[in-house]
Amino acid sequence: TETTLPPERKGPQRLVSYAYTVLDSTTGFKSEKHHVFVNPGVPMDPKSTSKNGITTEMLVKKKDFKFHHAKLKAVLQRPDVIFVAHNANFDAGVLRNEFELIGVPFPDVPVIDTMYLPATVGFSVSGARGTPSLELLCELLGVVNKSPHTANADADATASVLLGLLRHASANITDTPSSKGTGI
C-alpha cells in the first residue's frame, strides 16, 4: 500500500495506491498482478508525496476505494490466499480502515509479515537493528526492487523476498526424530 497523511494529520493514513502479486502455490511463479491508484478524498500530504512520489493531481480523477474494494475482497477471500506484506500490520491496518469507511468488513485472512519472517526461518540479517527493511532484505537476497515505495514494485519485491526466505528455510531443515516419523 501507499498512503497519505490526512489533512492536519488527524485520523489514520489514507490509501492512495495498492498492488498485489499472486504467486502460484505449486510453482512459485507470479500468476496474477494488479495495481491501482485510489482517490482518497483528501489532498496528498507533502511528506507522503516526498516518500512515494504520488501527487494530488495524479489522484484527482481516480476512483475511490469503494469502486475498487470488490476485486480486492474477492482475492483476499480465496481459500488458498495468504496476505503477505512487509510491515503487514501497517498495510492490513490501512486496508481495514478503508473497508470500514465504506461499511464493509475486512476479510479474515492469514498473514505473513516478511519483516519478522527472517527471524522465524533463521535468516541472518546481521547489522540490522531491530527488524530488517524491505530494502535490506532485497539486498541480502539478491532481489531487485526497481522502484521502492511504489505499491507495484514493492508487491513484486515482497513476493520475491518471501520466496527467497522460504527457500532459505527449506534448505536449512534438519532431520529430527519427529520428521522421520519415529518421534512423539
GINORKA-V867400 format. One record per residue. SS is DSSP state (@ for helix, = for strand, . for the rest). Layout:
{{SS} {SS}}
//
This chain:
{{.} {=} {=} {=} {.} {.} {@} {@} {@} {.} {.} {.} {.} {=} {=} {=} {=} {=} {=} {=} {=} {=} {=} {.} {.} {.} {.} {.} {.} {=} {=} {=} {=} {=} {=} {=} {=} {.} {.} {.} {.} {.} {.} {.} {.} {@} {@} {@} {@} {@} {@} {@} {.} {.} {.} {@} {@} {@} {@} {.} {.} {.} {.} {.} {@} {@} {@} {@} {@} {@} {@} {@} {@} {@} {@} {@} {.} {.} {.} {.} {.} {=} {=} {=} {=} {.} {.} {@} {@} {@} {@} {@} {@} {@} {@} {@} {@} {@} {@} {@} {@} {.} {.} {.} {.} {.} {.} {.} {.} {=} {=} {=} {=} {@} {@} {@} {@} {@} {@} {@} {@} {.} {.} {.} {.} {.} {.} {.} {.} {.} {.} {.} {.} {@} {@} {@} {@} {@} {@} {@} {@} {.} {.} {.} {.} {.} {.} {.} {.} {.} {@} {@} {@} {@} {@} {@} {@} {@} {@} {@} {@} {@} {@} {@} {@} {@} {@} {@} {@} {@} {@} {.} {.} {.} {.} {.} {.} {.} {.} {.} {.} {.} {.} {.}}
//
